[in-house]
Amino acid sequence: MLGKYDFILLEDEPYDPELYYEGKTECPSVRVTICTSNDFYDSDPEYVAFLSKYHTTSALTSEALAYIEETGADYKTAAKWFLNEHRDMVETWLTAEQADTLYAAIG
């Protein structure tokens, strides 16, 4: 829904753990940590480099989900659309050679 319609975030009092359960403040933010096993870290440094640069937002996720809902696209088609739609961002996650390989593969 958030990716499909122009919602407006209503302002509320900043998060306070003592007042939150009384419905008097914003929800707490959620920090997402990307992690790997030690074996993966040691064996796949180029993937680790990618993961260390990767970032996203709930707005981007909502946009992709809205695309799927509106077009009936499967996840593979939606992923290709997303990568093409946000090429500038994706290219910050990859080396130039990796980006060239990716975009050559997906068309």
Order of alpha helices (4+ residues) and beta strands (2+ residues): alpha-alpha-alpha-alpha-alpha-alpha-alpha
